[in-house]
Amino acid sequence: MANAPREAGDLASGDSVGPDLRIVRALHTGAFARVFEVVDVVAGDSRAVKIVTGDIGKDARFREVFLDEAKRVATLSNENLAR
């Protein structure tokens, strides 16, 4: 199936993540997630995307903490930080 969700471990350069983001390269693989450099194909800018791996993403408390982290990071602005 073309639109079936994929595991983070299966993603590679050139794959799409959502409608407007294309993976450039993997940046880091940790115990619970992988981080990718992606390009927004509409805006043309580079971003970092963290994708949770395995069953941990099904845990409600983990998702809550993960989303809280994402919201906090989104408020930061520095030329040395990925958006």
N, C-alpha and C positions, 0 to 999 in steps of 0.2 A: 504494500500500500504506500503510495507516494507521500502522503501527509502524516504518516504514523509517527508518534513521538519517538525520538531516538535517545539512547543513553549517551551521556557526555563522553564516555570512552570511545564511542563510535564516530564522533564528530571529527572532521578534518578540514584543512584549508579548502576554501571554496564552498563549503556547505553553508546553507542559510540557517539563521537562528531568528525566527520570526519573519515578518514580511519584508523588513527593510535592512536587516543586518546580515552581513556575510563574513564568515570566519577567515581571518588572515593567517593566524597561527596560534598554537597553544602556547601559553606563557608559563603556566604552573599547574601541577597536579598535586593536590593535597589529599588528606585522609577522607574528606567529605565532599570535595568539589574540585572542579577544574576551572581555570581562568583562561579565557581566550582573548586575543586582540581581534576585534571585529571592525569592519568599516560600515558606516551607514550609507547605503547605496543611493539614498535620496539626497542627504545633506553633504555626503562626501567626507565626513569627519571620522576619525578613528576613536574607538572606545574600548573599554574592557568589559567583558561579561563573565560573571561567575555562575557556573551551572553545577547544581548539587548532583552528586552521584549516589547510586544505590538507593536502598530503602529508607535511609535517614530522612529524605525529603518528604516522606509520608507522615512523619511524626509532627503533630500539631505544634508542640513547644519549639522544636527545632525550626520550623517554618516561621514562627513568630519572631524568634531571635534573628534569623537570617534576614527577614524583611526589615526588622528594626535596624540592623547593620546597614542594609542597602539605603534606607532613608537617611541615616546619619552621614554616610559617605557621600550621598548626593548633595548634601549641603556644603561640602568642602570645595574650595576653589584654589588651585595652585597650578602653575605651569608644569610642575613635576608630578602631578597626579593624573592618572587616566580618568577620563570622564565616563 
